[in-house]
Amino acid sequence: MNVHPFFDSALFAWGLLPLLIFISRIFDVTLGTIRIIFVARGKRFLAPLLGFFEVFIWLVAIGQIMQHLDNILCYFAYAGGFAAGNYVGIRVEEKLAMGFLSVRIIVSKNRDELKERLIKAGFGVTVIEGQGANEEVKMMYSIIKRKDLDDLAKMIEDFDPNIFYTIEDAKTAYQGIFPHRKQPTGLKTIFHRYKAFGESRKGK
């Protein structure tokens, strides 16, 4: 099979090829990072789908490396794409803000104002009394959606910048109390209404 002269040129070998490998690695490592997060959160259908495309892109990239073992730029592009893909994957996951978080807040026993603020904002709060190192305390426990973390953190820090609280991943949550968000508009409204209609038809 005849190969176009461009693919044998120095421009392709030392310019375009390393760039393509770099971009391919960003894509496959980004997919891999998100896939691992989906596996941890029990996304049993999305995780395998991402895994398929992740491995497919990786095979294409490694195949080009094996065909150009004498090109040092391909090695740097491969390693650089791997590093950049980890960063991009984490950023994408932060933007998706999927899943739930477990938040624990430790306050002095006589400070109930924060609980009232959180409840008023729509967050579910469970309070447990305990003994700290120096005084009696209350632990406020709340399960929140990841997309609500910034709002919750701002409320906590506005109440007391020095307050102690921890945040952990929660694999899943059933029921619960969460803040109400504004109804989607435009095409999102149509989508949500169609989804609600379909669910109502299934129930009949």
Secondary structure as UniProt FT lines:
FT   HELIX           5..8
FT   HELIX           10..11
FT   HELIX           12..16
FT   HELIX           17..40
FT   TURN            41..42
FT   TURN            44..45
FT   HELIX           46..67
FT   TURN            68..70
FT   HELIX           72..96
FT   STRAND          100..108
FT   TURN            109..110
FT   HELIX           113..120
FT   TURN            121..122
FT   STRAND          126..131
FT   STRAND          136..145
FT   HELIX           146..148
FT   HELIX           149..159
FT   TURN            161..162
FT   STRAND          164..170
FT   HELIX           187..202
//
